[in-house]
C-alpha cells in the first residue's frame, strides 16, 4: 500500500491510474483507511504542490470508489491539514498547483460536510466566515460534476 501511494503521488507526470486502482482494491479487500492516511501523511504535502494535488485527487477517488463503510472522520484530518497550508508556500513548487490543491481540498472537505448533513437530514450549508449560508442543491451537483471531470 505504501509503495502504491508513493508511486501515485510522485513526479510531475500524470498519475498512473493503476496505482490508484490498486489502492482502492486494497481498501476493498479490508485494509484500513486510517493506515492509508498514515502512509499518505509521510508525503511532502506542504512543500511540493504536485504531491499535494495528487494526494487530494487520491482522497477524492477513495471517497468516490472506496468501500462504503469507510469512516468520514478518517478523511477529515488530512483535508483540514491541506486546507491550512499557506497557498503561497505551495506555489513555490515546480508548478502552480498549490493554491488549486488547497481549493480542491476545501471542496472535498465541503463535500464530506454535505454528505454528513445529508445523512442527518439537515439543509446543506456552506460556512462563509462565521455564518452558515444555505446552498441550493443544484450548485452542489454542479460542483460535483466539475470535480468529477477532473478525475
C-alpha positions as CSV (number, residue, x, y, z in Angstrom):
1,X,0.0,0.0,0.0
2,X,2.8,2.4,0.9
3,X,4.6,1.7,-2.4
4,X,1.4,2.5,-4.4
5,X,0.9,5.7,-2.5
6,X,4.4,6.9,-3.2
7,X,4.2,6.0,-6.9
8,X,0.7,7.5,-7.3
9,X,1.8,10.9,-5.7
10,X,5.3,11.4,-7.1
11,X,6.6,13.2,-10.2
12,X,5.1,15.9,-12.2
13,X,3.8,13.5,-14.8
14,X,0.2,12.3,-14.9
15,X,-0.9,10.0,-12.1
16,X,-0.9,6.4,-13.2
17,X,-4.3,5.0,-12.5
18,X,-3.0,1.5,-12.0
19,X,-1.6,2.6,-8.6
20,X,-4.9,4.4,-7.7
21,X,-6.8,1.3,-8.7
22,X,-4.5,-1.0,-6.6
23,X,-5.1,1.2,-3.6
24,X,-8.8,1.1,-4.0
25,X,-8.8,-2.7,-4.5
26,X,-6.6,-3.0,-1.4
27,X,-9.1,-0.9,0.6
28,X,-12.0,-3.1,-0.7
29,X,-10.1,-6.2,0.5
30,X,-10.2,-4.9,4.0
31,X,-7.2,-2.6,4.5
32,X,-8.0,0.2,6.9
33,X,-8.5,3.7,5.7
34,X,-6.6,5.0,8.7
35,X,-3.5,3.1,7.5
36,X,-3.9,4.6,4.1
37,X,-3.8,8.1,5.6
38,X,-0.9,7.2,7.8
39,X,1.2,6.4,4.7
40,X,-0.1,9.4,2.9
41,X,0.9,11.7,5.8
42,X,4.6,11.0,5.1
43,X,4.4,12.5,1.7
44,X,5.7,16.1,1.3
45,X,2.3,17.7,1.0
46,X,3.4,21.1,2.5
47,X,6.4,21.6,0.3
48,X,5.6,20.0,-3.1
49,X,2.5,21.3,-4.9
50,X,2.2,18.3,-7.3
51,X,2.3,15.8,-4.5
52,X,-0.3,17.8,-2.6
53,X,-2.6,18.0,-5.7
54,X,-2.2,14.2,-6.3
55,X,-2.9,13.5,-2.7
56,X,-6.2,15.4,-2.7
57,X,-7.1,13.7,-6.0
58,X,-6.4,10.3,-4.4
59,X,-8.5,11.1,-1.4
60,X,-11.4,12.2,-3.6
61,X,-11.1,9.0,-5.6
62,X,-11.0,6.9,-2.4
63,X,-14.1,8.7,-1.2
64,X,-15.9,8.0,-4.5
65,X,-14.8,4.5,-5.2
66,X,-13.6,3.1,-1.9
67,X,-15.6,0.8,0.4
68,X,-18.9,2.3,1.5
69,X,-18.3,1.6,5.2
70,X,-15.3,3.9,5.5
71,X,-15.3,6.4,8.2
72,X,-15.7,10.0,7.0
73,X,-13.9,11.1,10.2
74,X,-10.7,9.4,8.9
75,X,-10.6,11.7,5.8
76,X,-11.2,15.0,7.7
77,X,-7.7,15.4,9.4
78,X,-5.8,15.2,6.2
79,X,-8.1,17.6,4.3
80,X,-8.0,20.1,7.2
81,X,-4.2,19.9,7.1
82,X,-4.1,20.6,3.4
83,X,-6.7,23.5,3.8
84,X,-4.4,25.0,6.5
85,X,-1.4,25.1,4.2
86,X,-0.4,28.6,3.1
87,X,-1.1,28.7,-0.7
88,X,2.0,30.9,-1.2
89,X,4.3,28.2,0.1
90,X,2.8,25.6,-2.2
91,X,3.0,28.0,-5.2
92,X,6.8,27.8,-5.0
93,X,6.9,24.2,-6.1
94,X,7.6,23.1,-9.7
95,X,4.1,24.0,-10.8
96,X,1.4,26.4,-9.7
97,X,-0.9,23.7,-8.5
98,X,-0.5,24.7,-4.8
99,X,-3.4,27.2,-4.5
100,X,-5.6,24.9,-6.7
101,X,-4.8,21.9,-4.4
102,X,-5.9,23.9,-1.3
103,X,-9.2,24.9,-3.0
104,X,-9.7,21.3,-4.2
105,X,-9.1,20.1,-0.6
106,X,-11.7,22.7,0.6
107,X,-14.2,21.4,-2.0
108,X,-13.7,17.7,-0.9
109,X,-14.0,18.8,2.8
110,X,-17.2,20.6,2.0
111,X,-18.4,17.5,0.1
112,X,-17.8,15.5,3.2
113,X,-19.7,18.0,5.2
114,X,-22.7,17.9,2.8
115,X,-22.6,14.0,3.0
116,X,-22.7,14.2,6.8
117,X,-25.6,16.7,6.6
118,X,-27.4,14.6,4.1
119,X,-27.2,11.6,6.4
120,X,-28.6,13.7,9.2
121,X,-31.5,15.1,7.1
122,X,-30.5,18.8,7.6
123,X,-30.2,21.5,4.9
124,X,-26.7,21.8,3.4
125,X,-24.8,24.9,4.4
126,X,-21.5,26.4,3.3
127,X,-19.5,28.1,6.1
128,X,-18.6,31.6,5.0
129,X,-16.7,33.4,7.7
130,X,-18.6,32.8,10.8
131,X,-22.0,32.4,9.2
132,X,-23.6,29.3,7.7
133,X,-25.2,30.1,4.3
134,X,-27.7,27.6,2.8
135,X,-26.5,26.3,-0.6
136,X,-29.0,25.2,-3.2
137,X,-28.7,21.5,-4.1
138,X,-28.2,22.3,-7.8
139,X,-25.0,24.2,-7.0
140,X,-23.6,21.3,-5.1
141,X,-24.4,19.0,-8.0
142,X,-22.7,21.4,-10.4
143,X,-19.6,21.5,-8.3
144,X,-19.6,17.7,-8.1
145,X,-19.9,17.4,-11.9
146,X,-16.9,19.8,-12.3
147,X,-14.8,17.8,-9.8
148,X,-15.7,14.5,-11.4
149,X,-14.4,15.8,-14.8
150,X,-11.0,16.3,-13.1
151,X,-11.0,12.6,-12.4
